[in-house]
Amino acid sequence: MTQKYPDDIMGIYFREDGADMPRKTKEPTKTVPTLRTIVQANGREIDVTNIAADALKAYKSVHKRKVVSDFVIYVKPEENAAYFTINGEGSDDYKINL
């Protein structure tokens, strides 16, 4: 049986056999870093962090039943646009203005 005496300010626990136990320490909490992707070109910065997720979401909202196995984004900062292909096929409609 482990007891902690109220006047113990050091956090030492005592066992019935007289030995002391070290204070339990908390494990440090793990933080998740913020991930961002920035393209720098022509003196500008373009945040493309969520571009793939947003493009896929827009595509799936129109093509609900089509299975997507390959999704590739091509960023063209000189055109201020990004293009994507679905399952290796492109289209003029697969354009994202940055």
N, C-alpha and C positions, 0 to 999 in steps of 0.2 A: 504494500500500500504506500502511495506517495502522498506526502503532505507538503504544503507550503505554509510557512509561518507568516503571519501578517506583518511582522516587523522586518521581514527579509526584503531589503531593497535591492539586492544584487541579483535576484531572480534565480537563486540556487535552491534546488529541490532536495529534500532529505528523505532517505529511505529508512525503513525501520531498523536496518542493520547499522545505521550511523553513517553510511557512505553518502557523499553528495553527488548530485547529477548536474551536468551543465545545463544552462538555460537552452530551451529550444529556440532555434532561429527560424525566421520566416524565409522561404525561398524568394528570391527576387522575382518581381513580376516581369514578364516578357512583353516588350512593346513591339508592335508591328510598324515597320517604317512606311512612310508615305512614298509610293512609287510614282514617278512622273517621267514622261518622255517629252523633251523639247527639241524641236528642229530649228537650228539657226541657219538662215540663208538670206542673202541679199539685205543684210542689216536688220532683219526682223527675227522675232522668236515666235514659233508656232507650237502651241501645246497640243500634242497628238496622243496624249495619255489614253483617252477613252475613245479614240476614233474607231478602233476595230470593234469594240463592243457596241457602240452606237450604230455603226454601219450594219452590223449583223442583225441588230434589233430592228432596224428599218427594213432590211431585206425580208426578215421573217414575218413582219407585220403584213407584207403584201403576198409573200409566197409561203403560206402556212404549212403546206403539206410536203414541200420539197425538202429532201434530206441534204444537209450540208456536211460534206466530209473534208473539204479543203476550202479555206477562206484566206485570201492573200490581199494585203493593202499595199498600194504603191503611192508614196507621197511625192508630189511634184511641187516643191515650194515656188519654183519660178512661175508656175501657172496658178498658184494659190489654190490648189486642189489636190485631192487624193482620189485614186481610182482603185477599185477592187474587183477581184475575180471570185466566182463561186464555182467550185468543182472544176477549175481550170478554164471556165468560160467567162468572157467579159462581155460588156454591153455598154452602149453610150449612156444608159440609165444608171450605171454603176459609178457615179461620180459624186464626190463630196466636196463642197466648197469650204475652204478653210477660212 
